[in-house]
Amino acid sequence: MPSNTSFPMTRRQALHSGTFGVGTLALAWILNRDQLLAEPAKPDLERKRFDLALKKPHHAPKAKAMISLFMQGGPSHMDLLDPKSELTKLDGKPFPGQIKYDNAAEASSTVLGSPWKFAKHGQSGIDVSELLPHTAGVIDDICVVRSMHTDVNNHVQSIHALNTGRIVSGHPTLGSWVCYGLGSETQTLPAFVALPDPVSLPVSTTEHWSNGWLPAVYQGTVVRPREPRIPNLDPPPYLKGEPQQKLLKYLEELNRDHLSKRPGELDLEARIASYGLAAQMQTAAKEALDLSQETEAIKNMYGMNEPATADYGARCLIARRLIERGVRFVQVFTSNQFWDNHGSIRTTLPAACKKTDKPAAALVRDLKQRGLLDSTLVMWGGEMGRLPVIQNNAGPAKVGRDHNTYGFTMWFAGGGMKGGHVHGATDEFGHHAIENKVSQHDFHATLLHLFGLDAKKLVYSRNNQELSLLDGHEGRIVKEILR
């Protein structure tokens, strides 16, 4: 406390006096873990406490952590992982059927065959485009799901559907639900981390890692794409050591008193918990994000020595380092509309693949060689695919493909998924999923199942309602893709 006052500082004064930064506000010992992190002794009689203490799953899990490689904008499945010979035969001819366009103004009914060649790879013989040579190299570890669909034909709504099970804003994301259901295996790093692209946030921005109406402790933490990746971790020099410890001790007392007079204020509890986490992060986060600890061979495997892949490779490597240290859920994003190939697909799609293919495959390979792939679920995909016909029919260099949420492709690796396996199919043109369809609700039920969670039992009580990620839908566990 300042020596020029004869009165104790209030909690507000302590928090606002000086430029302390996140590190100084970090209350490492606020509730001493026995209060903040302990399960209630009598859960049916006492007020529920929401925290990141480890929780027991409903059944034995296959996955302990998940890395979501979210390809925002909608990768063109028939040019990458779902080859269609009929499109090649009909290239430049009228489409022999009905098309559900999103952008009618630039639509055409002219078929666009894939400009890229496919070949079979691995012992599984799965067809992969020449645009994904590194993914082809790990295809035997990958489960390709060709029958995803949300039937919500625009970016934001389809993103919401895949992230929250609903098509409107304001609801908890998958990462928040997983952390709510299982807690965290680390108390020195966030349970849920988002790694956005340095160019821009994806469409729907921060809603990708929102806790919605779940308690704020389950919100994702953003790690910035540039240094300092987490700002203000260190206190000013004059507060390091004993001065900081004295301030923390005093703030702990203030916060205990403040919280005791306001029982049930979940945002207050979450904020106090975040201060405690931040204190632990002063050392743990810097160590986890320090890529200089990695060998040159590993960094080169992720493409960090190449301009096109350096940034995305670094973020994939950070994702591995985070889950290796107990982080539960990590999202790695591409920039806004990066895969939204409405025009110039012959140049924009190869560029997107160039940036992400090598790092994504390296992540799978690296997790496997470290013995982490069996317990870490990796997901690759976006909120939609593309249509089989030309959009912007203004010459070969300018053509593109419009949105298609009626049938598209995602791939998964590890965490209990079958490797070298293809599930489902779209029609002969890649427009609609027709075989073994997987909706967003099936997607969520299956992923939660891999984490040992029953999607119907994972509920949150709010306004006298029992709410879940499935939002009242059935949600089939897709057992055909599980080991």
C-alpha positions as CSV (number, residue, x, y, z in Angstrom):
1,M,0.0,0.0,0.0
2,P,1.2,3.6,-0.5
3,S,2.8,5.0,2.6
4,N,1.1,8.4,2.3
5,T,-2.3,7.2,3.5
6,S,-3.5,6.2,6.9
7,F,-6.5,4.2,5.6
8,P,-6.5,0.7,4.1
9,M,-6.9,0.5,0.4
10,T,-10.3,-0.7,-0.8
11,R,-10.5,-3.6,-3.3
12,R,-11.3,-1.2,-6.1
13,Q,-8.3,1.0,-5.2
14,A,-6.0,-1.9,-5.1
15,L,-7.1,-3.1,-8.5
16,H,-6.8,0.4,-10.1
17,S,-3.8,2.0,-8.4
18,G,-0.9,1.9,-10.9
19,T,-0.3,0.0,-14.1
20,F,-0.1,-3.5,-12.6
21,G,-0.8,-5.5,-15.7
22,V,-2.4,-9.0,-15.8
23,G,0.6,-10.5,-13.9
24,T,0.1,-8.2,-10.9
25,L,-3.6,-8.7,-10.7
26,A,-2.9,-12.4,-10.7
27,L,-4.1,-13.8,-7.4
28,A,-2.2,-17.1,-7.2
29,W,-3.6,-18.0,-3.9
30,I,-7.0,-16.2,-3.9
31,L,-9.0,-19.1,-2.7
32,N,-6.2,-21.6,-2.0
33,R,-7.5,-24.3,-4.3
34,D,-9.2,-26.0,-1.4
35,Q,-11.9,-23.5,-1.8
36,L,-11.8,-22.7,-5.5
37,L,-10.9,-26.1,-6.9
38,A,-12.6,-28.5,-4.6
39,E,-15.8,-30.2,-5.5
40,P,-18.7,-29.4,-3.2
41,A,-19.0,-31.8,-0.3
42,K,-22.8,-31.9,-0.5
43,P,-23.7,-31.1,-4.2
44,D,-27.4,-31.5,-3.6
45,L,-27.5,-29.3,-0.6
46,E,-25.0,-26.6,-1.2
47,R,-24.8,-23.9,-3.9
48,K,-23.0,-25.3,-7.0
49,R,-19.5,-24.0,-7.6
50,F,-18.3,-23.7,-11.2
51,D,-14.6,-24.2,-11.7
52,L,-12.0,-26.1,-13.7
53,A,-11.4,-28.9,-11.2
54,L,-11.1,-32.3,-12.8
55,K,-14.4,-33.9,-13.1
56,K,-15.3,-37.6,-13.7
57,P,-16.6,-38.4,-17.2
58,H,-19.8,-40.4,-17.7
59,H,-17.8,-43.3,-19.2
60,A,-14.2,-44.2,-20.0
61,P,-12.9,-41.6,-22.5
62,K,-10.8,-42.2,-25.6
63,A,-9.8,-38.5,-25.9
64,K,-8.3,-36.2,-23.3
65,A,-7.8,-33.1,-25.4
66,M,-8.8,-31.7,-28.8
67,I,-7.2,-29.5,-31.4
68,S,-9.6,-27.9,-33.8
69,L,-8.0,-26.7,-37.1
70,F,-10.8,-24.5,-38.2
71,M,-10.6,-23.7,-41.9
72,Q,-13.0,-20.7,-42.0
73,G,-14.8,-20.0,-45.2
74,G,-15.5,-23.5,-46.5
75,P,-12.9,-25.7,-48.2
76,S,-13.9,-27.0,-51.6
77,H,-14.4,-30.7,-50.8
78,M,-14.6,-31.9,-54.4
79,D,-11.2,-30.3,-55.1
80,L,-9.5,-31.7,-52.0
81,L,-10.9,-35.0,-50.5
82,D,-14.1,-36.0,-52.3
83,P,-13.2,-36.5,-56.0
84,K,-16.1,-36.5,-58.5
85,S,-15.5,-38.1,-61.9
86,E,-18.9,-36.9,-63.1
87,L,-17.8,-33.3,-62.7
88,T,-14.7,-34.0,-64.8
89,K,-16.9,-35.5,-67.5
90,L,-19.4,-32.6,-67.5
91,D,-16.8,-29.8,-67.1
92,G,-18.2,-26.7,-68.9
93,K,-21.6,-28.2,-69.6
94,P,-25.0,-27.4,-68.0
95,F,-25.6,-29.0,-64.6
96,P,-28.2,-31.8,-65.0
97,G,-30.2,-31.1,-61.9
98,Q,-31.3,-28.5,-59.3
99,I,-28.8,-26.3,-57.5
100,K,-29.4,-24.5,-54.2
101,Y,-27.5,-21.3,-54.8
102,D,-26.5,-18.9,-52.0
103,N,-25.5,-16.0,-54.3
104,A,-28.0,-16.1,-57.1
105,A,-26.6,-12.9,-58.7
106,E,-23.3,-14.5,-59.7
107,A,-24.6,-18.1,-60.0
108,S,-24.4,-20.2,-63.1
109,S,-25.5,-23.7,-64.0
110,T,-22.2,-24.5,-65.7
111,V,-20.3,-27.5,-64.2
112,L,-16.8,-26.9,-62.9
113,G,-14.7,-30.0,-62.9
114,S,-11.8,-30.0,-60.5
115,P,-8.7,-28.5,-62.1
116,W,-6.5,-30.7,-59.8
117,K,-5.6,-34.4,-60.0
118,F,-6.4,-37.0,-57.3
119,A,-4.4,-40.1,-56.4
120,K,-4.8,-42.9,-53.9
121,H,-2.4,-42.8,-50.9
122,G,-1.3,-45.0,-48.0
123,Q,-2.3,-48.5,-47.3
124,S,-5.9,-47.3,-47.1
125,G,-5.8,-46.1,-50.7
126,I,-7.8,-43.0,-49.9
127,D,-8.1,-40.4,-52.7
128,V,-6.4,-37.1,-51.9
129,S,-5.9,-34.1,-54.2
130,E,-2.5,-33.0,-55.4
131,L,-3.1,-29.8,-53.4
132,L,-2.7,-31.7,-50.1
133,P,0.6,-33.7,-50.5
134,H,1.4,-33.6,-46.8
135,T,-2.0,-34.7,-45.7
136,A,-1.7,-37.5,-48.2
137,G,1.4,-38.6,-46.3
138,V,-0.6,-39.2,-43.0
139,I,-3.8,-40.3,-44.6
140,D,-3.6,-43.7,-42.8
141,D,-4.0,-41.9,-39.5
142,I,-7.0,-39.9,-40.8
143,C,-10.7,-40.5,-40.8
144,V,-12.3,-38.6,-43.7
145,V,-16.0,-37.8,-43.2
146,R,-17.5,-36.9,-46.6
147,S,-21.1,-36.5,-45.5
148,M,-21.1,-33.5,-43.1
149,H,-24.1,-31.2,-43.5
150,T,-25.7,-28.3,-41.6
151,D,-28.2,-27.3,-44.3
152,V,-27.7,-23.6,-43.1
153,N,-26.3,-22.0,-46.2
154,N,-24.3,-19.1,-44.9
155,H,-21.1,-18.7,-42.9
156,V,-22.2,-17.3,-39.6
157,Q,-25.2,-19.6,-39.1
158,S,-23.3,-22.7,-40.2
159,I,-20.4,-21.7,-37.9
160,H,-22.8,-21.4,-35.0
161,A,-24.4,-24.7,-35.9
162,L,-21.0,-26.5,-35.7
163,N,-19.7,-24.6,-32.7
164,T,-22.8,-24.4,-30.5
165,G,-25.5,-26.7,-32.0
166,R,-27.7,-23.7,-32.8
167,I,-27.8,-21.2,-35.7
168,V,-28.0,-18.0,-33.6
169,S,-25.5,-16.1,-31.4
170,G,-25.1,-16.2,-27.7
171,H,-24.7,-19.9,-26.9
172,P,-21.7,-21.9,-25.5
173,T,-19.2,-23.4,-27.9
174,L,-18.0,-27.0,-28.0
175,G,-14.8,-26.0,-26.2
176,S,-16.7,-24.4,-23.3
177,W,-19.0,-27.5,-23.0
178,V,-16.0,-29.9,-22.9
179,C,-14.3,-27.8,-20.2
180,Y,-17.6,-27.5,-18.3
181,G,-18.0,-31.3,-18.4
182,L,-14.4,-32.4,-17.6
183,G,-12.6,-29.4,-16.0
184,S,-8.9,-29.0,-16.7
185,E,-5.8,-31.2,-16.3
186,T,-3.7,-28.1,-15.6
187,Q,-4.2,-25.3,-13.1
188,T,-1.3,-23.2,-14.5
189,L,-2.6,-22.7,-18.1
190,P,-6.1,-22.0,-19.5
191,A,-8.3,-25.0,-20.2
192,F,-9.5,-23.6,-23.5
193,V,-7.3,-21.6,-25.8
194,A,-7.9,-19.9,-29.2
195,L,-5.1,-19.2,-31.6
196,P,-6.4,-16.7,-34.2
197,D,-4.7,-15.7,-37.5
198,P,-2.5,-12.6,-37.5
199,V,-4.4,-11.2,-40.5
200,S,-7.8,-11.1,-39.0
201,L,-10.3,-12.9,-36.8
202,P,-12.6,-15.4,-38.5
203,V,-16.2,-14.6,-39.4
204,S,-18.2,-14.5,-36.1
205,T,-15.1,-13.2,-34.4
206,T,-14.9,-13.9,-30.7
207,E,-18.0,-16.0,-30.7
208,H,-15.8,-19.0,-31.7
209,W,-14.6,-19.2,-28.1
210,S,-17.5,-17.8,-26.3
211,N,-18.9,-19.4,-23.1
212,G,-22.4,-18.1,-24.0
213,W,-24.5,-18.5,-20.9
214,L,-22.2,-21.0,-19.2
215,P,-20.2,-19.5,-16.3
216,A,-17.5,-17.2,-17.6
217,V,-14.7,-19.5,-16.2
218,Y,-15.4,-21.7,-19.3
219,Q,-14.7,-19.0,-21.9
220,G,-11.7,-19.5,-24.2
221,T,-8.5,-17.6,-23.7
222,V,-7.0,-15.9,-26.8
223,V,-3.2,-16.3,-27.4
224,R,-2.2,-13.6,-29.8
225,P,-0.5,-14.6,-33.1
226,R,2.3,-12.1,-32.5
227,E,4.7,-11.5,-29.6
228,P,3.8,-10.8,-26.9
229,R,1.3,-13.6,-27.3
230,I,-0.1,-12.9,-23.9
231,P,0.4,-9.2,-23.0
232,N,1.2,-7.9,-19.5
233,L,2.3,-11.2,-18.0
234,D,5.1,-9.6,-16.1
235,P,4.7,-7.0,-13.4
236,P,6.6,-3.7,-13.6
237,P,10.2,-4.1,-12.2
238,Y,9.3,-2.1,-9.0
239,L,6.6,-4.6,-8.1
240,K,8.6,-7.8,-8.7
241,G,9.3,-10.1,-5.8
242,E,8.2,-9.2,-2.3
243,P,6.1,-6.1,-3.2
244,Q,4.0,-8.2,-5.5
245,Q,3.5,-10.9,-3.0
246,K,2.4,-8.4,-0.4
247,L,-0.1,-6.9,-2.9
248,L,-1.4,-10.3,-3.8
249,K,-1.9,-11.3,-0.2
250,Y,-3.8,-8.1,0.5
251,L,-6.0,-8.5,-2.6
252,E,-6.7,-12.1,-1.6
253,E,-8.2,-10.8,1.7
254,L,-10.2,-8.2,-0.1
255,N,-11.6,-10.7,-2.6
256,R,-12.5,-13.2,0.0
257,D,-14.5,-10.6,1.8
258,H,-16.0,-9.3,-1.4
259,L,-17.1,-12.7,-2.6
260,S,-18.5,-13.8,0.8
261,K,-20.9,-10.9,0.6
262,R,-22.0,-11.8,-2.9
263,P,-22.7,-15.5,-3.0
264,G,-23.7,-16.9,-6.4
265,E,-22.1,-14.2,-8.5
266,L,-20.6,-16.5,-11.2
267,D,-18.9,-13.7,-13.2
268,L,-17.2,-12.5,-10.0
269,E,-16.0,-16.0,-9.1
270,A,-14.7,-16.4,-12.7
271,R,-12.8,-13.2,-12.6
272,I,-11.2,-14.0,-9.3
273,A,-10.3,-17.4,-10.6
274,S,-8.8,-15.8,-13.7
275,Y,-6.5,-13.6,-11.5
276,G,-5.3,-16.7,-9.8
277,L,-4.7,-18.4,-13.1
278,A,-2.8,-15.4,-14.4
279,A,-0.3,-15.6,-11.5
280,Q,0.5,-19.2,-12.4
281,M,0.7,-18.2,-16.0
282,Q,3.6,-15.8,-15.3
283,T,5.9,-18.7,-15.7
284,A,3.9,-21.5,-17.2
285,A,2.6,-19.6,-20.2
286,K,5.9,-18.2,-21.1
287,E,7.4,-21.6,-21.0
288,A,4.6,-23.2,-23.1
289,L,4.8,-20.5,-25.8
290,D,8.6,-20.5,-26.0
291,L,9.2,-22.3,-29.4
292,S,13.0,-21.8,-29.0
293,Q,12.9,-25.0,-26.9
294,E,12.0,-27.0,-30.0
295,T,14.6,-28.5,-32.2
296,E,15.2,-27.1,-35.7
297,A,14.0,-30.4,-37.2
298,I,10.6,-30.1,-35.4
299,K,10.2,-26.5,-36.5
300,N,11.1,-27.3,-40.0
301,M,8.6,-30.2,-40.0
302,Y,5.9,-27.7,-39.2
303,G,7.1,-25.4,-42.0
304,M,8.4,-22.6,-39.8
305,N,11.4,-22.1,-42.1
306,E,9.1,-21.3,-45.1
307,P,7.3,-17.9,-45.5
308,A,4.0,-19.5,-46.6
309,T,3.8,-21.9,-43.6
310,A,5.8,-20.2,-40.9
311,D,2.9,-18.5,-39.0
312,Y,0.4,-21.4,-39.3
313,G,3.1,-23.9,-38.5
314,A,4.1,-22.0,-35.3
315,R,0.5,-21.9,-34.1
316,C,0.1,-25.7,-34.8
317,L,3.3,-26.3,-32.8
318,I,2.0,-24.1,-30.0
319,A,-1.2,-26.1,-30.0
320,R,0.8,-29.3,-29.5
321,R,2.8,-27.7,-26.7
322,L,-0.4,-26.6,-25.0
323,I,-2.2,-29.9,-25.0
324,E,1.1,-31.6,-24.0
325,R,0.9,-29.4,-20.8
326,G,-2.7,-30.3,-20.0
327,V,-4.7,-27.8,-21.9
328,R,-8.1,-29.4,-22.8
329,F,-9.2,-27.7,-26.0
330,V,-7.3,-25.6,-28.6
331,Q,-8.6,-23.9,-31.7
332,V,-6.3,-22.8,-34.5
333,F,-7.9,-20.5,-37.0
334,T,-7.3,-19.3,-40.5
335,S,-8.2,-15.7,-41.3
336,N,-11.6,-14.3,-42.3
337,Q,-13.1,-16.0,-45.3
338,F,-9.7,-17.6,-46.2
339,W,-11.3,-20.6,-47.8
340,D,-14.3,-18.7,-49.3
341,N,-13.4,-19.3,-52.9
342,H,-16.2,-17.4,-54.7
343,G,-13.8,-16.3,-57.4
344,S,-10.3,-17.1,-58.6
345,I,-10.3,-20.5,-57.1
346,R,-7.4,-21.6,-59.3
347,T,-5.1,-19.3,-57.3
348,T,-6.9,-18.8,-53.9
349,L,-7.4,-22.5,-53.1
350,P,-3.8,-23.6,-53.8
351,A,-2.7,-20.7,-51.6
352,A,-4.9,-21.8,-48.7
353,C,-3.6,-25.4,-49.0
354,K,0.0,-24.2,-49.2
355,K,-0.4,-22.3,-45.9
356,T,-2.1,-25.1,-43.9
357,D,-1.3,-28.5,-45.4
358,K,2.2,-29.1,-44.2
359,P,1.6,-27.8,-40.6
360,A,-1.6,-29.8,-40.2
361,A,0.0,-33.0,-41.3
362,A,3.1,-32.2,-39.1
363,L,0.8,-31.9,-36.1
364,V,-0.7,-35.4,-36.7
365,R,2.8,-36.8,-37.3
366,D,4.3,-35.1,-34.2
367,L,1.5,-36.1,-31.9
368,K,1.9,-39.7,-33.0
369,Q,5.6,-39.8,-32.5
370,R,5.2,-38.4,-29.0
371,G,2.5,-41.0,-28.1
372,L,-0.1,-38.2,-27.8
373,L,-2.3,-39.0,-30.9
374,D,-4.3,-41.7,-29.2
375,S,-5.5,-39.3,-26.6
376,T,-5.7,-36.1,-28.7
377,L,-8.5,-35.6,-31.2
378,V,-7.5,-33.5,-34.2
379,M,-10.2,-32.0,-36.3
380,W,-9.7,-30.3,-39.7
381,G,-12.5,-28.6,-41.6
382,G,-14.7,-25.5,-42.1
383,E,-18.3,-24.6,-41.8
384,M,-19.3,-25.7,-45.3
385,G,-18.0,-26.9,-48.7
386,R,-18.6,-25.6,-52.2
387,L,-21.0,-26.1,-55.1
388,P,-20.2,-28.2,-58.2
389,V,-20.9,-25.3,-60.6
390,I,-19.2,-22.1,-61.6
391,Q,-19.7,-18.9,-59.7
392,N,-18.5,-15.7,-61.3
393,N,-18.3,-17.1,-64.9
394,A,-15.9,-14.4,-66.2
395,G,-13.2,-16.6,-67.6
396,P,-11.0,-19.4,-66.3
397,A,-8.8,-17.3,-64.0
398,K,-11.8,-15.7,-62.2
399,V,-14.2,-18.6,-61.7
400,G,-15.1,-19.8,-58.2
401,R,-17.6,-21.9,-56.3
402,D,-20.5,-20.8,-54.1
403,H,-21.4,-22.0,-50.6
404,N,-22.6,-25.6,-50.0
405,T,-23.7,-26.7,-46.5
406,Y,-25.7,-29.7,-47.8
407,G,-22.7,-31.9,-48.2
408,F,-19.0,-31.3,-47.3
409,T,-15.9,-32.9,-45.9
410,M,-14.0,-32.8,-42.6
411,W,-11.2,-35.0,-41.4
412,F,-10.3,-36.3,-37.9
413,A,-7.2,-38.0,-36.5
414,G,-6.5,-39.6,-33.1
415,G,-8.6,-39.5,-30.0
416,G,-10.5,-42.7,-30.8
417,M,-11.2,-42.1,-34.4
418,K,-10.4,-44.8,-37.1
419,G,-7.4,-44.1,-39.2
420,G,-7.3,-44.7,-42.9
421,H,-11.1,-44.7,-43.1
422,V,-13.7,-42.9,-45.2
423,H,-17.2,-42.4,-43.9
424,G,-20.3,-41.3,-45.8
425,A,-20.7,-39.9,-49.3
426,T,-22.1,-37.1,-51.3
427,D,-24.0,-37.5,-54.5
428,E,-22.2,-37.9,-57.8
429,F,-21.7,-34.2,-58.1
430,G,-20.8,-33.4,-54.4
431,H,-23.9,-31.3,-53.8
432,H,-25.8,-33.3,-51.2
433,A,-24.7,-35.8,-48.5
434,I,-26.6,-38.9,-49.3
435,E,-24.9,-41.8,-47.4
436,N,-24.3,-42.0,-43.7
437,K,-25.1,-38.3,-43.2
438,V,-23.5,-36.5,-40.2
439,S,-25.3,-33.5,-38.9
440,Q,-23.9,-31.0,-36.4
441,H,-25.8,-32.8,-33.7
442,D,-24.3,-36.1,-34.6
443,F,-20.9,-34.4,-34.8
444,H,-21.3,-33.0,-31.2
445,A,-22.7,-36.3,-29.7
446,T,-19.8,-38.2,-31.2
447,L,-17.0,-35.8,-30.1
448,L,-18.5,-35.6,-26.5
449,H,-18.7,-39.5,-26.5
450,L,-15.0,-39.7,-27.3
451,F,-14.4,-37.4,-24.2
452,G,-16.4,-39.8,-22.1
453,L,-19.4,-37.5,-22.0
454,D,-23.0,-38.3,-22.7
455,A,-24.4,-35.4,-24.7
456,K,-27.8,-35.9,-23.2
457,K,-26.5,-35.9,-19.6
458,L,-24.2,-33.0,-20.0
459,V,-26.7,-30.3,-19.1
460,Y,-26.7,-26.9,-17.5
461,S,-29.6,-25.5,-15.5
462,R,-30.6,-22.0,-16.5
463,N,-33.9,-20.2,-15.8
464,N,-35.4,-23.6,-14.7
465,Q,-34.4,-25.2,-18.0
466,E,-32.0,-28.1,-18.5
467,L,-29.9,-26.9,-21.5
468,S,-27.4,-29.0,-23.5
469,L,-25.2,-28.8,-26.6
470,L,-27.7,-30.9,-28.5
471,D,-30.5,-28.3,-27.9
472,G,-33.2,-30.9,-27.8
473,H,-32.0,-32.8,-30.9
474,E,-31.2,-36.5,-30.9
475,G,-27.6,-36.5,-31.9
476,R,-26.5,-39.9,-33.1
477,I,-23.1,-41.2,-32.0
478,V,-21.4,-42.1,-35.3
479,K,-19.9,-45.4,-34.1
480,E,-18.8,-46.4,-37.6
481,I,-15.9,-43.9,-37.4
482,L,-14.7,-44.9,-33.9
483,R,-12.0,-47.4,-33.1
